[in-house]
Amino acid sequence: MKISSIFAVSLAVMMHISVVAEEPSETFQLENAAIQVRIERRGGQFVRVSLPGNPVNPLSWAKTKDSMPRSAHEDAVFKGHFLCMGRTGTPSPGEIRAGVPMRGEQTGRLWNVTALDERSVEMDCDAPLDGLSVRRRVVLGESDSCFFVTERFQNTGTLGRLNNILQHVTLGPPFFSEVTRINTNARQGFSHKLGYPDPHRYESVFPIGQLDELAERTTDLRCSSDPVNYLTAHIFSSEEPFGWVTAYDPVSGLVIGYVWKIQDYPWINIWQSFEDGRPAAKGLEFGTAGLDGTYEKLLNEGMKFHGVPSWEYMDAGETIEKSFLTFLVDIGPNLKNPVLVIEEGRLKINGRVITENLDAFNSASR
């Protein structure tokens, strides 16, 4: 009897271990000696990026269940950096009736993890209501404080469709505060509330953000001391291959940055939220759209800005690939706004090399 009991317990333990091995926990971490990255399977969200010995997490922002939009996935709670797919904002009335949630089905689904080790993960998610799927690979460098993300999107339907993809990066306190500084190589842009019907009418050039029709209210988008809520959209010079954005917290000395190919993501949306007079969220969202809205509205208004549309087209069965690099470095407190330089495939910030060769990092991650 005792032997049988021991055997039964041992079998149960073995079965449990097997299940855990096949089904990673809903939150897991990738790390090397220089950086730690935490990802949630629910929504495939990047919820933490940090350095060993430094507890400050730039991606600390999170919605509460009560504050989520009514049209969002019932299981979704937006956090940190998550992926928008199928659309960047609210679905059309017909799509809502069909059950399509705000920002896409993948925001609330439990992503599948197909391969996982200390420095890399492969994961995927299907969005059958949208007729889309995404396959993602995340790879940390061997010793660099950066990671590379490649995502392959497929139209699984039998018809071509309009599509939008947005990397919804949102910073939260304490990293985001009145002293946080933003920088990017983005150029012309406009306030979302002034975008329709002609985004050129009230355009400005980064870092200036025009907040009203008479240009009586502008703000320096690099700074965070102006307690105003805004959302601006910007495009990049056609002569540059890479777009980039950085955020610097002079208190912790940390800089988080993103780099991507402009042909993948031709837009960046910068937004700021203050609640009760205190910094709540700073959005650095790069993607294929500069304006929210249903595709019907975007098409009817002919929404292009300097020839750049706020949508892309995916043919039936088509697969497209997009990628970006994320880094987090400590450059010390109380410095001026950090300067990012990309030259001959080398990525540097304030003279410090982040990665030796963007193309080599790209190839190594695939």
Secondary structure, 3 states (H helix, E strand, C coil): CHHHHHHHHHHHHHHHHHHHHHCCCCEEEEECCCCEEEEECECCEEEEEEECCECCCCCCCECCHHHCCCCCCCCCCCECEEEEECCCCCCCHHHHHCCCCCCCHHHCCECEEEEECCCEEEEEEEECCCCEEEEEEEEECCCCCEEEEEEEEEECCCCCEEECEEEEEEECCCCCCCCCEEEECCCEEEEHHHCCCCCCCCCEECCEEECCCCCCCEEECCCCCCCCCEEEEECCCCCCCEEEEEEEECCCCEEEEEEEECCCCCEEEEEEEEECCEEEEEEEEEECCCCCCCHHHHHHCCCEECCEECCEEECCCCEEEEEEEEEEEECCCCCCCCCEEEECCEEEECCEEEECCHHHHHHHCC
